[in-house]
Amino acid sequence: MKPIILLVALGLILSACGAPQPAPIVATAVTADSPAYAKLALIESESPRPPVALVEAFRVSMDSLSKKCHGETPEHLAALIIKSQELLREKNIDVKLSEIARQVDRSLPADAQIAQCSDVFAAFVTLTINQSN
């Protein structure tokens, strides 16, 4: 039996037994109507079809930040992430957008209700610049 046929047969058997199937690792095209987190993944990956894992990482960070940054839209949070990267690049500090989102999110307590998240991003940029000196 050929290996591909064997794998397909095994997959069918596992499906029939109710075994969970892994999510497909298929990149989805990002469009103008896509959520802000998908657009950030597009920018970081420099691809119209960013990897699913990257999109998911941004989704998780952005969902969490949206809960912590009271009243901030996902689009505004994305703009803050991009602006933070621009400010850091001016100082020759290269930090990925996903890393900025993740680090800012992790810096806030889970139950935080921040009114001005722009201040948190400004603090992140300042601390990152100071650490690099």
C-alpha positions as CSV (number, residue, x, y, z in Angstrom):
1,M,0.0,0.0,0.0
2,K,1.3,3.4,-0.9
3,P,2.2,5.8,2.0
4,I,-0.4,8.5,1.0
5,I,-3.2,6.0,0.7
6,L,-2.2,4.6,4.1
7,L,-2.3,8.1,5.7
8,V,-5.7,8.8,4.2
9,A,-7.0,5.5,5.4
10,L,-5.6,6.2,8.9
11,G,-7.2,9.6,8.9
12,L,-10.6,8.1,7.9
13,I,-10.3,5.5,10.7
14,L,-9.4,8.1,13.3
15,S,-12.3,10.3,12.1
16,A,-14.7,7.4,12.4
17,C,-13.5,6.8,15.9
18,G,-14.1,10.4,16.9
19,A,-10.5,11.2,17.4
20,P,-9.8,14.9,17.2
21,Q,-8.2,16.0,13.9
22,P,-5.6,18.7,13.9
23,A,-6.6,22.1,12.4
24,P,-5.3,22.5,8.9
25,I,-2.3,24.8,8.5
26,V,-3.6,26.7,5.6
27,A,-2.9,30.4,5.2
28,T,-6.0,32.5,4.6
29,A,-5.9,35.5,2.3
30,V,-6.1,38.8,4.2
31,T,-8.5,41.4,2.7
32,A,-9.6,44.9,3.5
33,D,-12.5,43.4,5.4
34,S,-10.2,41.2,7.5
35,P,-9.9,41.9,11.3
36,A,-7.1,44.1,12.6
37,Y,-5.2,41.1,13.9
38,A,-5.1,39.5,10.5
39,K,-3.9,42.8,8.9
40,L,-1.0,42.9,11.5
41,A,-0.1,39.3,10.5
42,L,-0.1,40.4,6.9
43,I,2.3,43.3,7.6
44,E,4.6,41.2,9.7
45,S,4.7,38.3,7.3
46,E,4.9,40.5,4.2
47,S,2.5,38.1,2.6
48,P,-1.1,38.3,1.5
49,R,-1.5,34.9,3.1
50,P,0.2,35.0,6.5
51,P,0.7,31.8,8.3
52,V,-2.2,30.6,10.4
53,A,-0.1,30.4,13.5
54,L,0.9,34.1,13.2
55,V,-2.7,35.2,12.6
56,E,-3.7,33.2,15.7
57,A,-1.0,34.7,17.8
58,F,-2.1,38.2,16.9
59,R,-5.8,37.2,17.5
60,V,-5.0,36.0,21.0
61,S,-3.0,39.1,21.9
62,M,-5.5,41.5,20.3
63,D,-8.4,39.8,22.0
64,S,-6.7,40.1,25.4
65,L,-5.6,43.7,24.8
66,S,-9.1,44.6,23.7
67,K,-10.4,43.4,27.1
68,K,-7.7,45.2,29.0
69,C,-7.7,48.5,27.1
70,H,-11.2,49.7,27.9
71,G,-12.9,51.4,25.0
72,E,-10.0,50.9,22.5
73,T,-11.0,49.5,19.1
74,P,-8.9,46.7,17.6
75,E,-8.0,49.1,14.8
76,H,-6.6,51.7,17.3
77,L,-4.7,49.0,19.1
78,A,-3.2,47.9,15.8
79,A,-2.2,51.5,15.1
80,L,-0.5,51.7,18.5
81,I,1.4,48.5,17.8
82,I,2.6,49.8,14.4
83,K,3.5,53.2,15.8
84,S,5.5,51.5,18.5
85,Q,7.5,49.5,16.0
86,E,8.1,52.7,13.9
87,L,9.4,54.6,17.0
88,L,11.7,51.7,17.9
89,R,13.0,51.4,14.3
90,E,14.0,55.1,14.4
91,K,16.4,54.0,17.2
92,N,17.6,51.0,15.2
93,I,15.7,48.6,17.4
94,D,14.0,45.8,15.5
95,V,11.0,44.3,17.3
96,K,8.3,42.3,15.5
97,L,4.8,43.5,15.7
98,S,3.7,40.3,17.2
99,E,6.3,40.7,19.9
100,I,5.2,44.2,20.7
101,A,1.6,43.0,21.0
102,R,2.5,40.0,23.1
103,Q,4.8,42.0,25.5
104,V,2.4,44.8,26.0
105,D,-0.4,42.4,26.7
106,R,1.7,40.4,29.2
107,S,2.7,43.5,31.0
108,L,-0.9,44.2,32.0
109,P,-2.7,42.2,34.6
110,A,-5.5,39.9,33.3
111,D,-8.2,42.0,35.0
112,A,-6.8,45.4,34.0
113,Q,-9.1,48.1,32.7
114,I,-6.8,50.7,31.2
115,A,-8.4,53.9,29.8
116,Q,-5.4,55.1,27.9
117,C,-3.5,52.2,26.4
118,S,-1.4,54.6,24.4
119,D,0.4,55.4,27.6
120,V,1.2,51.7,28.1
121,F,2.6,51.5,24.6
122,A,4.6,54.7,25.1
123,A,6.1,53.1,28.3
124,F,6.9,49.9,26.4
125,V,8.8,51.9,23.7
126,T,10.6,54.0,26.3
127,L,11.7,51.0,28.4
128,T,12.8,49.1,25.3
129,I,14.9,52.0,24.1
130,N,16.4,52.4,27.6
131,Q,17.2,48.7,27.8
132,S,19.0,48.8,24.4
133,N,21.4,51.6,25.5
